Amino acid sequence: MRDLFLALALCCVAAFCAVPLTGRALTASEAFAKAPARVFPTVDSLTRLDMIDYFNSGSPKASRNLLRGDCRVTAVSDTRVEFLSSDVASHSVELMPGAKGDTVIMVISTLRTPARDSNVRFFDTSWREIPGVMEPPVLGDWLTEQGRGERADVENAVPFIMSEAVYDPATAVLTLTCRPEEYLPEEAVPVAKRGLRGSLGYRWDGKHMKPLK
């Protein structure tokens, strides 16, 4: 009986993923449910559907990821799904208008290690990754005017930069925020604070995330 139930459930997922979207826009919930395992490897498609159902019904119940940890959807709109895949990993699926009338999917994945550090990826609606959409910032992008004059000191104090990414669809701006006090030794924080900008902004133009001046 259990095998029959599982087979029926898998058929439902396959049918859901095969439904054509001609005549209406893709929603973030649909994109989230249809994402391949390589995008969200610890949360399978059946669990994602359960997470959406629990959220839409107002249930506080958590689902279980493939590592037996808790996962849950925390926010849903037509263009965004936010969810936790574990106690230390959060994700945002963002649908953004493309320059040719298409849709681009941006996925922001953030780990707390314990500092927050985000990875940003871009996909088409078939979940093929799109290269070259955003040039990752390097140390020179983060340096303040004072930091450029003390670059050697900053490089010694800050061996790597961790930043949290947050997207605002109202302004089409992606903001990366660096909090050196969360991961650097106490003695290095003053150098980082005066040498590094607190945040960097990028605006979506339909094809690329362009750095804000």
Z-matrix of the N, CA and C atoms (Angstrom, degrees):
N
C 1 1.471
C 2 1.533 1 110.64
N 3 1.347 2 115.02 1 -41.27
C 4 1.459 3 119.21 2 179.59
C 5 1.521 4 110.73 3 -62.34
N 6 1.363 5 116.30 4 -40.71
C 7 1.467 6 119.98 5 179.50
C 8 1.526 7 111.09 6 -64.44
N 9 1.331 8 116.61 7 -37.14
C 10 1.461 9 120.48 8 178.70
C 11 1.519 10 110.47 9 -65.55
N 12 1.341 11 115.84 10 -43.29
C 13 1.473 12 119.99 11 178.78
C 14 1.526 13 110.88 12 -61.40
N 15 1.347 14 116.23 13 -43.00
C 16 1.454 15 120.13 14 -179.50
C 17 1.523 16 110.77 15 -64.27
N 18 1.344 17 116.31 16 -41.06
C 19 1.462 18 120.03 17 179.25
C 20 1.517 19 111.21 18 -63.04
N 21 1.336 20 116.93 19 -42.33
C 22 1.464 21 120.79 20 178.20
C 23 1.518 22 111.22 21 -63.97
N 24 1.339 23 116.45 22 -40.39
C 25 1.465 24 120.30 23 179.93
C 26 1.520 25 110.85 24 -64.00
N 27 1.334 26 116.44 25 -42.20
C 28 1.465 27 119.84 26 178.90
C 29 1.516 28 111.65 27 -65.06
N 30 1.340 29 116.38 28 -36.11
C 31 1.463 30 119.85 29 176.87
C 32 1.522 31 110.80 30 -64.15
N 33 1.340 32 116.46 31 -37.99
C 34 1.466 33 120.53 32 179.33
C 35 1.523 34 110.50 33 -64.70
N 36 1.343 35 115.99 34 -41.73
C 37 1.467 36 119.50 35 178.49
C 38 1.517 37 110.30 36 -63.49
N 39 1.343 38 116.66 37 -44.31
C 40 1.464 39 120.11 38 -179.82
C 41 1.519 40 110.82 39 -61.87
N 42 1.335 41 116.79 40 -40.27
C 43 1.462 42 120.37 41 179.34
C 44 1.517 43 110.88 42 -66.06
N 45 1.348 44 116.06 43 -40.46
C 46 1.464 45 120.58 44 179.36
C 47 1.519 46 110.33 45 -61.47
N 48 1.334 47 115.61 46 -43.28
C 49 1.468 48 119.82 47 -176.35
C 50 1.525 49 111.70 48 -72.82
N 51 1.341 50 116.70 49 -21.10
C 52 1.457 51 119.36 50 -177.09
C 53 1.516 52 113.08 51 -92.49
N 54 1.336 53 118.27 52 -7.32
C 55 1.451 54 120.69 53 -177.82
C 56 1.516 55 110.25 54 -64.05
N 57 1.338 56 119.62 55 123.01
C 58 1.459 57 120.48 56 179.61
C 59 1.511 58 110.46 57 -70.42
N 60 1.328 59 116.03 58 147.42
C 61 1.457 60 121.08 59 -176.97
C 62 1.512 61 111.66 60 -106.14
N 63 1.361 62 116.48 61 17.32
C 64 1.450 63 120.96 62 -179.71
C 65 1.519 64 110.14 63 -58.11
N 66 1.324 65 116.67 64 131.79
C 67 1.454 66 120.17 65 176.47
C 68 1.513 67 113.90 66 92.47
N 69 1.316 68 117.88 67 -8.13
C 70 1.458 69 119.49 68 175.89
C 71 1.519 70 109.18 69 -148.87
N 72 1.326 71 114.67 70 159.68
C 73 1.457 72 120.03 71 -175.18
C 74 1.523 73 110.96 72 -79.33
N 75 1.313 74 114.78 73 146.88
C 76 1.451 75 121.29 74 171.50
C 77 1.521 76 108.72 75 -64.50
N 78 1.327 77 117.74 76 138.94
C 79 1.458 78 121.31 77 174.79
C 80 1.519 79 109.39 78 -102.03
N 81 1.333 80 114.98 79 159.41
C 82 1.455 81 119.62 80 179.42
C 83 1.527 82 111.20 81 -63.68
N 84 1.329 83 117.79 82 -35.00
C 85 1.466 84 120.74 83 178.36
C 86 1.522 85 110.95 84 -62.44
N 87 1.343 86 116.98 85 -41.23
C 88 1.457 87 120.76 86 178.66
C 89 1.525 88 110.90 87 -66.30
N 90 1.317 89 115.76 88 -43.29
C 91 1.466 90 119.55 89 178.56
C 92 1.528 91 110.68 90 -61.80
N 93 1.308 92 116.96 91 -43.86
C 94 1.463 93 122.46 92 179.11
C 95 1.531 94 110.93 93 -60.53
N 96 1.319 95 116.77 94 -45.41
C 97 1.466 96 120.79 95 -178.15
C 98 1.521 97 111.76 96 -66.61
N 99 1.337 98 117.12 97 -33.02
C 100 1.461 99 121.37 98 -174.20
C 101 1.530 100 113.59 99 -91.03
N 102 1.322 101 117.76 100 -4.40
C 103 1.466 102 120.20 101 -177.53
C 104 1.529 103 110.52 102 -60.14
N 105 1.326 104 118.01 103 137.62
C 106 1.472 105 120.34 104 179.14
C 107 1.525 106 111.59 105 -69.84
N 108 1.330 107 115.33 106 162.16
C 109 1.464 108 121.26 107 -176.47
C 110 1.523 109 112.34 108 -60.28
N 111 1.335 110 118.05 109 -28.63
C 112 1.464 111 119.94 110 -179.33
C 113 1.525 112 112.18 111 -65.83
N 114 1.344 113 117.25 112 -22.01
C 115 1.470 114 120.22 113 179.94
C 116 1.517 115 110.70 114 -82.56
N 117 1.331 116 116.85 115 -45.84
C 118 1.465 117 122.06 116 178.29
C 119 1.536 118 108.23 117 -126.47
N 120 1.322 119 117.98 118 76.73
C 121 1.468 120 121.09 119 -169.25
C 122 1.525 121 115.34 120 -66.95
N 123 1.323 122 118.96 121 -20.37
C 124 1.467 123 119.17 122 -177.08
C 125 1.527 124 113.18 123 -96.72
N 126 1.351 125 117.66 124 -2.55
C 127 1.464 126 120.65 125 -178.90
C 128 1.521 127 108.27 126 -129.51
N 129 1.329 128 117.56 127 107.87
C 130 1.460 129 120.08 128 -176.16
C 131 1.528 130 111.61 129 -76.21
N 132 1.338 131 116.29 130 169.98
C 133 1.464 132 121.02 131 -172.87
C 134 1.527 133 112.54 132 -64.84
N 135 1.327 134 118.27 133 -37.91
C 136 1.471 135 120.27 134 177.65
C 137 1.522 136 111.07 135 -62.61
N 138 1.323 137 115.72 136 -42.63
C 139 1.469 138 119.67 137 179.06
C 140 1.516 139 110.66 138 -64.57
N 141 1.331 140 117.62 139 -38.28
C 142 1.467 141 120.35 140 178.68
C 143 1.527 142 111.29 141 -62.48
N 144 1.322 143 116.40 142 -40.83
C 145 1.468 144 119.31 143 176.79
C 146 1.523 145 110.93 144 -62.49
N 147 1.334 146 117.12 145 -41.79
C 148 1.468 147 120.86 146 176.98
C 149 1.521 148 110.95 147 -61.40
N 150 1.331 149 116.68 148 -42.60
C 151 1.465 150 120.80 149 -179.16
C 152 1.526 151 111.20 150 -60.19
N 153 1.331 152 116.05 151 -42.80
C 154 1.467 153 120.24 152 178.36
C 155 1.518 154 110.78 153 -64.89
N 156 1.342 155 117.04 154 -42.98
C 157 1.470 156 120.96 155 179.55
C 158 1.519 157 110.89 156 -62.34
N 159 1.326 158 116.90 157 -44.60
C 160 1.464 159 120.07 158 179.56
C 161 1.527 160 110.58 159 -60.68
N 162 1.345 161 116.26 160 -44.58
C 163 1.467 162 118.81 161 -179.69
C 164 1.523 163 111.14 162 -63.69
N 165 1.330 164 117.12 163 -47.20
C 166 1.471 165 120.45 164 -177.19
C 167 1.522 166 112.48 165 -64.62
N 168 1.332 167 117.01 166 -27.19
C 169 1.467 168 120.25 167 179.62
C 170 1.524 169 112.26 168 -88.60
N 171 1.327 170 116.92 169 -3.08
C 172 1.460 171 120.70 170 -179.97
C 173 1.512 172 113.89 171 80.04
N 174 1.326 173 117.43 172 13.74
C 175 1.459 174 120.99 173 -178.60
C 176 1.529 175 110.66 174 -80.49
N 177 1.334 176 117.82 175 135.97
C 178 1.469 177 120.34 176 176.45
C 179 1.516 178 112.92 177 -83.20
N 180 1.334 179 117.73 178 0.90
C 181 1.459 180 121.65 179 -175.45
C 182 1.522 181 111.54 180 -63.07
N 183 1.328 182 116.04 181 133.84
C 184 1.457 183 121.40 182 176.41
C 185 1.523 184 109.50 183 -90.45
N 186 1.321 185 116.08 184 151.63
C 187 1.453 186 121.96 185 171.52
C 188 1.527 187 108.52 186 -94.40
N 189 1.332 188 116.59 187 174.42
C 190 1.461 189 121.00 188 179.15
C 191 1.521 190 110.09 189 -113.26
N 192 1.327 191 116.17 190 131.10
C 193 1.459 192 119.43 191 175.88
C 194 1.532 193 109.73 192 -80.54
N 195 1.324 194 117.20 193 179.23
C 196 1.458 195 120.77 194 -175.91
C 197 1.520 196 112.94 195 -70.06
N 198 1.340 197 117.00 196 -11.31
C 199 1.458 198 121.57 197 175.65
C 200 1.513 199 111.51 198 -99.52
N 201 1.340 200 116.28 199 9.85
C 202 1.472 201 124.72 200 177.99
C 203 1.522 202 113.01 201 72.00
N 204 1.335 203 117.23 202 18.92
C 205 1.452 204 121.13 203 174.05
C 206 1.519 205 110.75 204 -95.53
N 207 1.325 206 116.44 205 168.57
C 208 1.459 207 121.54 206 -179.66
C 209 1.525 208 111.13 207 -77.14
N 210 1.329 209 115.62 208 145.22
C 211 1.465 210 121.69 209 172.75
C 212 1.522 211 107.37 210 -146.59
N 213 1.343 212 116.86 211 147.11
C 214 1.462 213 120.15 212 -178.18
C 215 1.518 214 110.91 213 -159.65
N 216 1.326 215 116.54 214 150.96
C 217 1.460 216 122.66 215 171.69
C 218 1.521 217 108.11 216 -80.50
N 219 1.336 218 117.15 217 137.29
C 220 1.458 219 121.65 218 -177.75
C 221 1.524 220 113.87 219 -114.75
N 222 1.332 221 117.71 220 -16.42
C 223 1.471 222 120.33 221 179.30
C 224 1.526 223 108.42 222 -161.08
N 225 1.347 224 115.21 223 143.12
C 226 1.468 225 120.95 224 179.71
C 227 1.513 226 109.62 225 -141.14
N 228 1.327 227 116.65 226 135.21
C 229 1.462 228 123.05 227 166.22
C 230 1.517 229 106.28 228 -143.01
N 231 1.327 230 117.92 229 179.48
C 232 1.458 231 120.21 230 179.34
C 233 1.525 232 112.25 231 -60.87
N 234 1.338 233 116.56 232 -30.10
C 235 1.461 234 120.22 233 -174.92
C 236 1.524 235 114.15 234 -112.73
N 237 1.331 236 118.12 235 3.49
C 238 1.469 237 120.02 236 -176.89
C 239 1.515 238 111.70 237 -149.14
N 240 1.331 239 115.39 238 137.96
C 241 1.459 240 122.81 239 166.82
C 242 1.524 241 107.18 240 -128.65
N 243 1.336 242 116.07 241 126.41
C 244 1.454 243 121.01 242 174.40
C 245 1.520 244 108.15 243 -112.41
N 246 1.331 245 116.51 244 137.30
C 247 1.455 246 118.58 245 -179.98
C 248 1.523 247 111.19 246 -152.36
N 249 1.322 248 114.50 247 160.90
C 250 1.456 249 122.81 248 174.12
C 251 1.515 250 107.70 249 -105.59
N 252 1.333 251 117.86 250 125.47
C 253 1.459 252 120.31 251 176.84
C 254 1.528 253 111.02 252 -93.33
N 255 1.328 254 116.49 253 -11.81
C 256 1.465 255 122.77 254 176.05
C 257 1.517 256 107.38 255 -165.12
N 258 1.324 257 116.41 256 -175.50
C 259 1.462 258 120.35 257 178.72
C 260 1.521 259 112.77 258 -68.78
N 261 1.330 260 118.05 259 -18.66
C 262 1.467 261 120.42 260 -175.10
C 263 1.521 262 113.38 261 -121.81
N 264 1.331 263 118.02 262 4.18
C 265 1.466 264 120.53 263 -176.73
C 266 1.521 265 110.85 264 -128.91
N 267 1.323 266 116.58 265 124.67
C 268 1.463 267 122.35 266 176.69
C 269 1.519 268 109.03 267 -120.42
N 270 1.338 269 115.73 268 155.03
C 271 1.456 270 121.37 269 -176.38
C 272 1.527 271 110.18 270 -142.07
N 273 1.320 272 115.02 271 151.44
C 274 1.452 273 121.61 272 174.72
C 275 1.525 274 108.40 273 -133.35
N 276 1.330 275 116.25 274 126.16
C 277 1.457 276 122.54 275 175.51
C 278 1.526 277 106.99 276 -103.60
N 279 1.321 278 117.35 277 115.88
C 280 1.463 279 122.80 278 -174.21
C 281 1.527 280 110.13 279 -117.24
N 282 1.327 281 117.17 280 126.99
C 283 1.465 282 121.08 281 173.38
C 284 1.515 283 108.68 282 -95.54
N 285 1.337 284 116.44 283 124.85
C 286 1.462 285 121.38 284 -176.85
C 287 1.525 286 109.79 285 -125.26
N 288 1.342 287 116.91 286 142.73
C 289 1.471 288 119.60 287 -179.51
C 290 1.523 289 111.55 288 -70.39
N 291 1.347 290 115.87 289 130.51
C 292 1.452 291 120.62 290 176.92
C 293 1.514 292 111.30 291 -85.58
N 294 1.316 293 115.82 292 166.82
C 295 1.461 294 121.49 293 -176.02
C 296 1.523 295 112.60 294 -69.06
N 297 1.320 296 118.05 295 -22.81
C 298 1.462 297 122.16 296 -177.20
C 299 1.529 298 112.16 297 -104.94
N 300 1.314 299 116.90 298 22.40
C 301 1.451 300 120.46 299 -178.72
C 302 1.513 301 113.33 300 81.32
N 303 1.337 302 116.51 301 5.54
C 304 1.456 303 120.85 302 178.42
C 305 1.523 304 109.84 303 -90.15
N 306 1.313 305 116.51 304 -175.51
C 307 1.459 306 122.30 305 178.94
C 308 1.515 307 109.38 306 -121.98
N 309 1.316 308 116.13 307 135.04
C 310 1.456 309 122.81 308 175.26
C 311 1.525 310 107.88 309 -111.35
N 312 1.331 311 115.98 310 134.50
C 313 1.461 312 121.46 311 178.92
C 314 1.524 313 108.47 312 -101.51
N 315 1.316 314 115.92 313 121.55
C 316 1.460 315 120.81 314 173.87
C 317 1.522 316 108.47 315 -104.88
N 318 1.312 317 116.18 316 132.35
C 319 1.463 318 121.73 317 177.30
C 320 1.525 319 108.20 318 -116.87
N 321 1.319 320 115.41 319 120.73
C 322 1.462 321 121.75 320 175.94
C 323 1.525 322 107.08 321 -107.50
N 324 1.324 323 116.76 322 119.91
C 325 1.463 324 122.10 323 178.12
C 326 1.515 325 108.35 324 -116.45
N 327 1.331 326 116.18 325 126.43
C 328 1.459 327 121.02 326 -174.68
C 329 1.520 328 110.18 327 -124.23
N 330 1.333 329 115.48 328 128.35
C 331 1.463 330 122.28 329 175.90
C 332 1.516 331 109.48 330 -107.84
N 333 1.337 332 115.96 331 143.78
C 334 1.457 333 121.55 332 172.44
C 335 1.523 334 107.17 333 -106.32
N 336 1.350 335 115.87 334 113.08
C 337 1.473 336 118.97 335 -168.33
C 338 1.535 337 116.84 336 -127.54
N 339 1.346 338 124.07 337 27.85
C 340 1.465 339 127.66 338 0.54
C 341 1.529 340 113.32 339 -84.75
N 342 1.342 341 118.25 340 -11.28
C 343 1.463 342 119.08 341 177.06
C 344 1.523 343 109.77 342 -68.11
N 345 1.322 344 115.97 343 148.96
C 346 1.461 345 120.25 344 -179.96
C 347 1.532 346 110.25 345 -81.78
N 348 1.336 347 115.22 346 127.96
C 349 1.460 348 120.83 347 -179.30
C 350 1.523 349 108.49 348 -139.23
N 351 1.334 350 116.39 349 127.04
C 352 1.464 351 121.09 350 -172.70
C 353 1.520 352 112.51 351 -110.84
N 354 1.323 353 114.20 352 150.05
C 355 1.451 354 123.60 353 171.69
C 356 1.525 355 106.97 354 -119.19
N 357 1.340 356 117.42 355 132.61
C 358 1.466 357 121.80 356 -176.92
C 359 1.525 358 108.91 357 -118.56
N 360 1.342 359 115.87 358 126.83
C 361 1.466 360 121.30 359 179.25
C 362 1.525 361 109.71 360 -130.24
N 363 1.335 362 115.97 361 158.25
C 364 1.460 363 122.00 362 -177.24
C 365 1.526 364 109.64 363 -129.97
N 366 1.357 365 115.68 364 140.27
C 367 1.458 366 122.03 365 -176.13
C 368 1.520 367 110.22 366 -139.43
N 369 1.348 368 115.76 367 157.36
C 370 1.464 369 118.76 368 168.04
C 371 1.529 370 108.08 369 -86.53
N 372 1.324 371 117.50 370 -178.77
C 373 1.459 372 120.02 371 -174.33
C 374 1.527 373 113.23 372 -73.92
N 375 1.335 374 117.46 373 -7.41
C 376 1.463 375 121.17 374 171.48
C 377 1.524 376 110.86 375 -96.08
N 378 1.314 377 116.94 376 10.29
C 379 1.456 378 124.40 377 179.12
C 380 1.527 379 112.23 378 62.80
N 381 1.340 380 115.87 379 34.33
C 382 1.460 381 120.13 380 167.91
C 383 1.524 382 107.61 381 -91.60
N 384 1.325 383 116.56 382 128.91
C 385 1.466 384 119.56 383 -176.68
C 386 1.521 385 110.40 384 -68.56
N 387 1.337 386 115.64 385 138.36
C 388 1.458 387 122.33 386 -179.10
C 389 1.532 388 108.13 387 -103.46
N 390 1.326 389 118.07 388 115.20
C 391 1.467 390 119.85 389 -179.01
C 392 1.525 391 111.59 390 -81.21
N 393 1.330 392 115.55 391 158.83
C 394 1.458 393 121.41 392 170.56
C 395 1.512 394 116.30 393 73.31
N 396 1.330 395 117.80 394 14.87
C 397 1.466 396 119.97 395 -178.60
C 398 1.524 397 111.18 396 -75.17
N 399 1.321 398 115.97 397 -35.39
C 400 1.464 399 119.97 398 -177.43
C 401 1.520 400 109.48 399 -140.96
N 402 1.306 401 116.10 400 129.04
C 403 1.461 402 121.21 401 177.26
C 404 1.532 403 108.33 402 -83.84
N 405 1.330 404 118.12 403 116.16
C 406 1.471 405 119.43 404 -179.15
C 407 1.522 406 110.80 405 -59.29
N 408 1.329 407 118.39 406 139.12
C 409 1.462 408 119.99 407 -179.65
C 410 1.522 409 111.89 408 -69.44
N 411 1.312 410 115.15 409 147.94
C 412 1.461 411 122.18 410 175.44
C 413 1.528 412 107.74 411 -112.55
N 414 1.309 413 116.38 412 175.67
C 415 1.465 414 120.20 413 -175.86
C 416 1.523 415 111.84 414 -53.74
N 417 1.334 416 117.54 415 -42.31
C 418 1.458 417 120.28 416 -178.27
C 419 1.518 418 113.38 417 -59.15
N 420 1.315 419 117.41 418 -30.13
C 421 1.470 420 120.86 419 178.57
C 422 1.525 421 111.40 420 -69.12
N 423 1.328 422 116.27 421 -30.05
C 424 1.472 423 121.00 422 -176.63
C 425 1.533 424 112.84 423 -86.31
N 426 1.310 425 118.51 424 -19.39
C 427 1.467 426 120.32 425 -171.96
C 428 1.522 427 112.39 426 -66.72
N 429 1.325 428 115.85 427 135.85
C 430 1.459 429 121.43 428 169.87
C 431 1.530 430 108.40 429 -79.75
N 432 1.331 431 116.17 430 176.09
C 433 1.469 432 118.82 431 177.24
C 434 1.518 433 110.06 432 -60.26
N 435 1.344 434 116.51 433 -42.99
C 436 1.464 435 119.49 434 178.29
C 437 1.524 436 110.58 435 -66.28
N 438 1.317 437 115.67 436 -37.65
C 439 1.455 438 119.69 437 179.85
C 440 1.516 439 113.08 438 -63.42
N 441 1.340 440 116.44 439 -34.38
C 442 1.469 441 118.79 440 177.89
C 443 1.528 442 111.07 441 -65.32
N 444 1.330 443 115.43 442 -31.42
C 445 1.464 444 118.77 443 177.75
C 446 1.514 445 113.06 444 -79.11
N 447 1.326 446 116.93 445 -16.03
C 448 1.468 447 121.62 446 -179.91
C 449 1.536 448 110.11 447 -122.23
N 450 1.322 449 116.31 448 35.95
C 451 1.462 450 119.91 449 -171.20
C 452 1.526 451 112.49 450 -57.27
N 453 1.305 452 118.02 451 -41.79
C 454 1.468 453 120.84 452 -178.77
C 455 1.520 454 110.55 453 -60.94
N 456 1.337 455 117.01 454 -41.90
C 457 1.466 456 120.90 455 179.04
C 458 1.525 457 110.43 456 -65.37
N 459 1.334 458 116.04 457 -41.39
C 460 1.467 459 119.60 458 -179.86
C 461 1.530 460 110.19 459 -65.31
N 462 1.324 461 117.05 460 -42.85
C 463 1.462 462 120.23 461 179.79
C 464 1.517 463 111.55 462 -62.39
N 465 1.334 464 117.18 463 -35.67
C 466 1.462 465 120.28 464 178.38
C 467 1.525 466 111.41 465 -71.86
N 468 1.333 467 116.45 466 -36.20
C 469 1.467 468 120.41 467 -176.85
C 470 1.523 469 112.48 468 -81.13
N 471 1.328 470 116.64 469 -28.74
C 472 1.471 471 121.17 470 -174.40
C 473 1.529 472 109.02 471 -122.58
N 474 1.335 473 118.12 472 89.28
C 475 1.464 474 120.12 473 -178.23
C 476 1.522 475 113.30 474 -68.56
N 477 1.313 476 117.37 475 -24.52
C 478 1.467 477 122.31 476 176.61
C 479 1.520 478 107.86 477 -156.49
N 480 1.333 479 115.79 478 158.97
C 481 1.466 480 121.03 479 -178.11
C 482 1.519 481 109.55 480 -114.34
N 483 1.319 482 115.66 481 127.99
C 484 1.458 483 122.17 482 175.46
C 485 1.525 484 107.54 483 -108.81
N 486 1.332 485 116.97 484 136.74
C 487 1.458 486 120.04 485 -177.94
C 488 1.519 487 110.65 486 -145.72
N 489 1.321 488 115.20 487 149.53
C 490 1.468 489 121.95 488 177.80
C 491 1.528 490 108.93 489 -100.79
N 492 1.329 491 117.09 490 133.22
C 493 1.463 492 122.72 491 -179.51
C 494 1.523 493 110.23 492 -103.27
N 495 1.338 494 115.94 493 132.53
C 496 1.467 495 122.41 494 176.81
C 497 1.523 496 108.13 495 -136.20
N 498 1.334 497 116.73 496 133.04
C 499 1.463 498 121.62 497 -178.42
C 500 1.519 499 110.49 498 -108.17
N 501 1.355 500 116.11 499 135.33
C 502 1.462 501 122.93 500 175.66
C 503 1.523 502 108.47 501 -111.13
N 504 1.337 503 119.08 502 104.32
C 505 1.464 504 120.20 503 -177.78
C 506 1.521 505 113.42 504 -65.26
N 507 1.332 506 118.04 505 -23.72
C 508 1.468 507 120.30 506 -179.88
C 509 1.515 508 111.86 507 -65.38
N 510 1.330 509 116.72 508 -32.71
C 511 1.468 510 121.09 509 -179.06
C 512 1.530 511 111.75 510 -111.87
N 513 1.339 512 116.82 511 -4.83
C 514 1.474 513 122.98 512 -176.51
C 515 1.520 514 111.23 513 59.26
N 516 1.338 515 116.73 514 32.35
C 517 1.460 516 121.57 515 -177.42
C 518 1.527 517 110.32 516 -111.33
N 519 1.325 518 114.77 517 129.74
C 520 1.458 519 122.77 518 172.43
C 521 1.521 520 107.52 519 -100.75
N 522 1.333 521 116.71 520 126.23
C 523 1.458 522 121.35 521 -177.79
C 524 1.525 523 109.85 522 -114.84
N 525 1.328 524 115.80 523 127.33
C 526 1.458 525 122.24 524 173.45
C 527 1.519 526 108.00 525 -102.29
N 528 1.329 527 116.84 526 124.23
C 529 1.462 528 121.93 527 -177.64
C 530 1.519 529 110.26 528 -116.41
N 531 1.328 530 115.44 529 126.81
C 532 1.462 531 122.00 530 179.78
C 533 1.523 532 109.23 531 -103.45
N 534 1.333 533 116.35 532 130.11
C 535 1.470 534 122.04 533 178.71
C 536 1.530 535 108.14 534 -124.92
N 537 1.330 536 117.77 535 82.53
C 538 1.473 537 120.43 536 -174.74
C 539 1.516 538 113.38 537 -60.84
N 540 1.330 539 117.70 538 -26.28
C 541 1.464 540 120.17 539 -179.75
C 542 1.524 541 112.38 540 -65.95
N 543 1.336 542 116.92 541 -15.86
C 544 1.460 543 120.30 542 -178.92
C 545 1.531 544 113.15 543 -82.34
N 546 1.342 545 117.60 544 -18.42
C 547 1.465 546 116.89 545 -174.40
C 548 1.521 547 115.57 546 -141.09
N 549 1.338 548 117.97 547 -6.97
C 550 1.459 549 119.26 548 -179.93
C 551 1.528 550 110.45 549 -98.00
N 552 1.332 551 117.44 550 155.86
C 553 1.469 552 120.39 551 172.49
C 554 1.524 553 110.33 552 -59.02
N 555 1.311 554 115.68 553 149.94
C 556 1.463 555 120.81 554 -175.56
C 557 1.526 556 112.29 555 -54.26
N 558 1.332 557 117.22 556 -38.59
C 559 1.467 558 120.23 557 -176.63
C 560 1.532 559 112.14 558 -71.05
N 561 1.331 560 117.81 559 -19.61
C 562 1.457 561 120.51 560 -179.38
C 563 1.520 562 113.36 561 -90.07
N 564 1.311 563 116.82 562 -16.23
C 565 1.465 564 120.24 563 -174.66
C 566 1.528 565 113.12 564 -61.88
N 567 1.353 566 121.02 565 -45.72
C 568 1.471 567 119.34 566 179.85
C 569 1.529 568 113.20 567 -58.14
N 570 1.341 569 116.85 568 -39.84
C 571 1.466 570 119.99 569 178.66
C 572 1.527 571 109.74 570 -63.89
N 573 1.344 572 116.17 571 -43.50
C 574 1.461 573 120.50 572 -179.74
C 575 1.517 574 111.40 573 -65.77
N 576 1.312 575 117.54 574 -39.56
C 577 1.461 576 121.56 575 -177.06
C 578 1.520 577 112.05 576 -65.11
N 579 1.321 578 117.06 577 -40.10
C 580 1.462 579 118.71 578 -179.29
C 581 1.526 580 112.11 579 -85.60
N 582 1.335 581 116.29 580 -22.23
C 583 1.453 582 119.32 581 -176.39
C 584 1.513 583 115.30 582 -93.58
N 585 1.348 584 117.48 583 -19.05
C 586 1.457 585 120.96 584 -176.03
C 587 1.523 586 111.76 585 -117.69
N 588 1.294 587 115.69 586 142.99
C 589 1.456 588 120.56 587 172.45
C 590 1.525 589 108.78 588 -68.12
N 591 1.322 590 115.53 589 148.19
C 592 1.461 591 119.26 590 -179.74
C 593 1.512 592 113.03 591 -72.91
N 594 1.338 593 116.55 592 -27.75
C 595 1.465 594 119.28 593 -178.59
C 596 1.524 595 110.50 594 -155.03
N 597 1.325 596 114.95 595 159.72
C 598 1.464 597 123.67 596 173.08
C 599 1.516 598 108.06 597 -126.67
N 600 1.336 599 116.22 598 141.93
C 601 1.459 600 120.54 599 -179.96
C 602 1.520 601 112.32 600 -116.28
N 603 1.334 602 115.52 601 145.93
C 604 1.469 603 122.60 602 177.88
C 605 1.523 604 108.05 603 -135.44
N 606 1.321 605 117.19 604 138.19
C 607 1.470 606 120.36 605 178.56
C 608 1.522 607 110.07 606 -112.81
N 609 1.324 608 115.22 607 135.20
C 610 1.462 609 122.50 608 178.30
C 611 1.525 610 109.74 609 -76.83
N 612 1.352 611 117.46 610 126.77
C 613 1.471 612 121.00 611 -179.81
C 614 1.526 613 112.67 612 -112.60
N 615 1.330 614 116.43 613 11.90
C 616 1.442 615 120.69 614 -178.82
C 617 1.519 616 113.40 615 101.19
N 618 1.335 617 116.44 616 -21.20
C 619 1.462 618 121.66 617 178.07
C 620 1.532 619 112.59 618 -129.22
N 621 1.324 620 115.57 619 -36.21
C 622 1.460 621 120.16 620 -174.37
C 623 1.525 622 111.06 621 -137.32
N 624 1.342 623 114.55 622 158.13
C 625 1.456 624 121.52 623 166.67
C 626 1.519 625 106.91 624 -91.01
N 627 1.339 626 115.73 625 106.36
C 628 1.457 627 121.61 626 -175.09
C 629 1.528 628 110.31 627 -93.43
N 630 1.344 629 118.21 628 130.85
C 631 1.467 630 120.53 629 178.33
C 632 1.531 631 111.06 630 -60.48
N 633 1.323 632 116.20 631 137.21
C 634 1.456 633 121.48 632 174.46
C 635 1.512 634 108.73 633 -82.41
N 636 1.302 635 115.41 634 142.80
C 637 1.473 636 119.72 635 179.81
C 638 1.520 637 110.24 636 -77.07
